């Protein structure tokens, strides 16, 4: 059987690098987990490649995704970001980064780390699927429903079940690389 990348990443070098080196790889670093939470929320309604192309501008705008620094941003700083063409300038998405950072910090304090809280949902082990086609990859699952519900209850927004399923895939809690993808066994 010929091994091919998952087809969703196409041939764009930025997209294929993301697929080959990040997507589905287990992440336990809280700063990186916060980064992906912000980016996945920003992606809602847009193509992921759009967000990947804006990632460096997001990193700069949101202080390297340091949740403490993002939580401390004031309204004027958030409003200034609405003028930044390097990011998605949606007022609600920008404000959600600060809101979610504040909740993220509370969750870190309560659980020792956000990673500990997140990975406890899967007993510390990635959910490894081996779909044969993209048609077998769901938009959400009972796991994403649960994580989404808990994040919303904690006070986060832009964390619906579909966004959270994409997040779980991105940070390797769920590995949905297709069975014939070279990355399927590496994640």
Residue pairs with C-beta under 8 A, 6 or more apart in sequence:
1 180
2 180
3 180
3 181
3 182
4 178
4 180
4 181
4 182
5 16
5 19
5 20
5 181
5 182
5 183
6 19
6 134
6 176
6 177
6 178
6 181
6 183
7 134
7 178
8 19
8 134
9 15
9 16
9 18
9 19
9 23
10 16
12 49
14 49
14 52
14 53
15 48
15 49
15 52
18 52
19 183
20 182
20 183
22 170
23 169
23 170
23 177
23 183
23 187
24 169
24 170
24 172
24 174
24 175
24 176
24 177
24 183
24 187
25 172
25 187
26 126
26 171
26 172
26 173
26 187
27 33
27 36
27 115
27 171
27 172
28 115
28 119
29 115
30 67
30 104
30 108
30 113
30 114
30 115
31 64
31 65
31 66
31 67
32 65
32 171
33 114
33 115
33 118
33 171
34 65
34 67
34 70
34 100
34 101
34 104
34 114
35 58
35 59
35 65
36 167
36 170
36 171
37 100
37 104
37 156
37 159
37 167
38 58
38 62
38 65
38 70
38 97
38 100
39 51
39 55
39 58
40 158
40 163
40 164
40 166
40 167
40 170
41 93
41 96
41 97
41 100
41 157
41 158
41 159
41 163
42 51
42 54
42 58
42 87
42 88
42 90
42 93
42 97
42 158
43 50
43 51
43 163
43 166
44 93
44 158
44 160
44 163
46 88
48 166
50 88
51 58
51 88
54 86
54 87
54 88
56 86
57 84
57 86
57 87
58 65
58 86
58 87
59 65
60 86
61 81
61 84
61 86
61 87
62 69
62 70
62 97
63 69
63 70
63 73
67 101
67 104
67 105
67 108
68 101
68 105
70 97
70 98
70 101
71 98
71 101
71 102
71 104
71 105
73 97
73 98
78 94
78 95
78 98
81 87
81 89
81 94
82 89
82 91
82 94
83 89
87 94
88 94
92 157
92 158
93 158
96 156
96 157
96 158
99 155
99 156
99 157
100 156
100 157
100 158
100 159
102 155
103 151
103 154
103 155
103 156
104 114
104 156
106 154
107 114
107 117
107 154
108 114
110 117
111 117
111 120
118 147
118 171
118 173
119 173
121 143
121 146
121 147
121 173
122 143
122 173
126 172
126 173
126 174
126 175
126 187
127 143
127 168
127 173
127 174
127 175
128 175
128 187
129 136
129 137
129 174
129 175
129 176
130 177
130 178
130 179
130 184
131 137
131 176
131 178
131 179
132 178
132 179
132 180
133 178
134 178
137 176
138 165
139 162
139 165
140 148
140 161
140 162
140 164
140 165
141 165
141 174
143 165
143 168
143 173
143 174
144 161
144 162
144 164
144 165
144 168
145 161
147 164
147 168
148 159
148 160
148 161
148 163
148 164
151 159
151 164
152 159
159 167
165 174
168 174
169 175
169 176
172 187
175 184
175 187
177 183
177 184
177 187
178 184
